[in-house]
Amino acid sequence: MRFIAVFYQQRTIYGMGFESVIDANDFLFRGYEDNDLVPRGIYDIMTDNVTPYAHIDQLIGNDKLETIRQFAIEYMKQICQHMSLHER
């Protein structure tokens, strides 16, 4: 997992990991089109870059990049903790 798609669903923020930025963007696009989620952005673990989500060249939401980054890092920490529990 290199990219984390950050989004809201029913007023709760979530993240989902992907191997490619194309897959992460496609997930956010389809979720927004289906009215299932509100995309916020994509965090790149390797470069620490955040790309705000733009739907057909229009930004969705007004989250600060640092807010998206902080959530993605917390999401990543939770995954690591969960994995270490299963390895025991």
N, C-alpha and C positions, 0 to 999 in steps of 0.2 A: 504494500500500500504506500503510495507516494502522495496522493492528493486527497484532501478531505473536503467534501461538499458540505457546506453549512447552510441550513435552512430552518424555517419555522413550519410547524405543523400543529394546528389547533393551539396556537399561542405558546407553544413550547419549542425551544431551540434544540436542534439535533445535528449530528454529523454522520457522514457515511464515507468510508474509505474506498478509494479506487486506485487502480494501477496507472491509468492514463487520464490526462486532463480532458480528453475527448469524451471518455465515459462519464466522468464527473459532470461535465457540462451538459451532456445528453440527458443524464438523470435529472438535473435541475430543470432543463427545458421541458421534458415530458411531464414532470411533476407540476410545473407551473401551468402548462397547457391544459392539464386535466383538473386544475383547481384543487389539487391534493396538497400542495405545499407552496410556501413563499420562499424562493431562493434568496440567499444573502451573498454567497461568494464561495470561492475555492481557495484553499490553502495548500501551498506546495511545501511539503515537509523538507525536501532537500535544499531549497533556496530560501525558505522562510518568507516567501512572497505571498501576498493575498491579492486575488483578482476579484473585484466586486462583480456580481452577476448582472449581465445586461441582456435583456430579452429583446431580440430583434433591435439591437443597438440602443435600447432605452434601459437605463439603470433601474433596478427594482429595489426599493427601500433606501434608507439613508444611514445604514449602520456604518460606523467608523471602521476602517481597516483593522485597527488594533483590537476592536471588539471581536471581529471575526477570527483574527489570529489567536487571541486568548482562548476563545471557545474551542477552536480546533486543537490547540495544544492540550487543553484539559481533556478533550475527547480522546486524544492519543494516549495520554497518561492512563486513562481509565481502561483502555484496551490493553495496554501493557500490564497493568495490575491484574486484569482478568486472565490474561494469558499465563502469567506467572502462577496464579492460583491453580490453574489446570495442569501445569507442568509438575506440580509437587506430588 
